[in-house]
Amino acid sequence: MSEDSTGFEAAPVEPRRVVVLISGNGSNLQALIDAQGFDELGGEIVAVVSNRADAYGLVRAKEAGIPPVVLPQGEYDSREAFDGALIKVIERHEPDLVVLAGFMRILTPRFVNRFHGRLLNIHPSLLPAYRGLHTHRRVLEDGVKQHGVSIHFVTEELDGGPVVMQAEVEVDENDTEETLARKVQAREHLLYPIAVRWFLEGRLRLEAAGPTFDGIALKPTGMRLSHADALDDIDEG
């Protein structure tokens, strides 16, 4: 405890709490864990919840000393029933923020509304382009030269919530789904911890009129990092 000018010791401030939802490998979860390890996340991951018992992200959580929780979706007869149970599990940990990191489920309006304004997702495209699955394949099929990643607040519209951050990727002639995925993932790992920290610090917010950063309204594309700017901070190998 620190001592203030009156001579009384100030109580320590509890770190802001984060729950991460996953379904698979958990590479973005690992990026968040690494940021927390360097005291750059702005809070503490208090639980990792997966709808799949075989998700490798659960191993990552356990190795980091974070409680892993499995909520098998097959044990529930509807999306509504599963989301009701998921809400209870999450609220038990009293999070300030819920982070979707490869959580492969369509969420019900009940769930989205319960955590409105404190629910972030990351999507491998420059939204609103290429919502849904198989984004890298679709980009290559269309011959698009600019791809990327978006971080957005979650709403009832699939991949349609307000965008807060994006990073661009240049698509080369010799790119494959695999090489393009690696480029995009490098930017995901760069951006997601930053967005989480800014939210936990109160800089990034979802207001009634839309998302703001330091009180300033964001553009529909949010804050965008160019391909060249991103290369200053990542190694694409």
Secondary structure as the mmCIF struct_conf table of DSSP 4:
data_model
#
loop_
_struct_conf.conf_type_id
_struct_conf.id
_struct_conf.beg_label_comp_id
_struct_conf.beg_label_asym_id
_struct_conf.beg_label_seq_id
_struct_conf.end_label_comp_id
_struct_conf.end_label_asym_id
_struct_conf.end_label_seq_id
STRN STRN1 SER A 2 GLU A 3
TURN_TY1_P TURN_TY1_P1 SER A 5 THR A 6
BEND BEND1 GLY A 7 GLY A 7
HELX_LH_PP_P HELX_LH_PP_P1 PHE A 8 PHE A 8
STRN STRN2 GLU A 9 ALA A 10
HELX_LH_PP_P HELX_LH_PP_P2 ALA A 11 PRO A 15
STRN STRN3 ARG A 16 ILE A 22
BEND BEND2 SER A 23 GLY A 24
HELX_RH_AL_P HELX_RH_AL_P1 SER A 27 GLY A 37
TURN_TY1_P TURN_TY1_P2 PHE A 38 ASP A 39
BEND BEND3 LEU A 41 GLY A 42
STRN STRN4 GLY A 43 SER A 50
BEND BEND4 ASN A 51 ASN A 51
TURN_TY1_P TURN_TY1_P3 ALA A 53 ASP A 54
HELX_RH_AL_P HELX_RH_AL_P2 TYR A 56 GLU A 63
TURN_TY1_P TURN_TY1_P4 ALA A 64 GLY A 65
HELX_LH_PP_P HELX_LH_PP_P3 ILE A 66 PRO A 67
STRN STRN5 PRO A 68 VAL A 70
HELX_RH_3T_P HELX_RH_3T_P1 GLN A 73 GLU A 75
BEND BEND5 ASP A 77 SER A 78
HELX_RH_AL_P HELX_RH_AL_P3 ARG A 79 GLU A 91
TURN_TY1_P TURN_TY1_P5 ARG A 92 HIS A 93
BEND BEND6 ASP A 96 ASP A 96
STRN STRN6 LEU A 97 LEU A 100
BEND BEND7 ALA A 101 GLY A 102
BEND BEND8 ARG A 105 ARG A 105
HELX_LH_PP_P HELX_LH_PP_P4 ILE A 106 THR A 108
HELX_RH_AL_P HELX_RH_AL_P4 PRO A 109 ARG A 114
TURN_TY1_P TURN_TY1_P6 PHE A 115 GLY A 117
BEND BEND9 ARG A 118 ARG A 118
STRN STRN7 LEU A 119 HIS A 123
BEND BEND10 PRO A 124 LEU A 126
TURN_TY1_P TURN_TY1_P7 LEU A 127 PRO A 128
BEND BEND11 ALA A 129 TYR A 130
BEND BEND12 GLY A 132 LEU A 133
HELX_RH_AL_P HELX_RH_AL_P5 THR A 135 ASP A 142
TURN_TY1_P TURN_TY1_P8 GLY A 143 GLY A 143
BEND BEND13 LYS A 145 LYS A 145
STRN STRN8 GLN A 146 PHE A 153
BEND BEND14 GLU A 156 GLU A 157
TURN_TY1_P TURN_TY1_P9 LEU A 158 ASP A 159
BEND BEND15 GLY A 161 GLY A 161
HELX_LH_PP_P HELX_LH_PP_P5 PRO A 162 PRO A 162
STRN STRN9 VAL A 163 GLU A 170
HELX_LH_PP_P HELX_LH_PP_P6 VAL A 171 ASP A 172
TURN_TY1_P TURN_TY1_P10 GLU A 173 ASN A 174
HELX_RH_AL_P HELX_RH_AL_P6 GLU A 177 LEU A 200
TURN_TY1_P TURN_TY1_P11 GLU A 201 GLY A 202
BEND BEND16 ARG A 203 ARG A 203
STRN STRN10 LEU A 204 GLU A 207
TURN_TY1_P TURN_TY1_P12 ALA A 208 ALA A 209
STRN STRN11 GLY A 210 PHE A 213
TURN_TY1_P TURN_TY1_P13 ASP A 214 GLY A 215
STRN STRN12 ILE A 216 ALA A 217
HELX_LH_PP_P HELX_LH_PP_P7 LEU A 218 LYS A 219
TURN_TY1_P TURN_TY1_P14 PRO A 220 THR A 221
STRN STRN13 MET A 223 LEU A 225
HELX_RH_AL_P HELX_RH_AL_P7 HIS A 227 LEU A 231
TURN_TY1_P TURN_TY1_P15 ASP A 232 ASP A 233
#
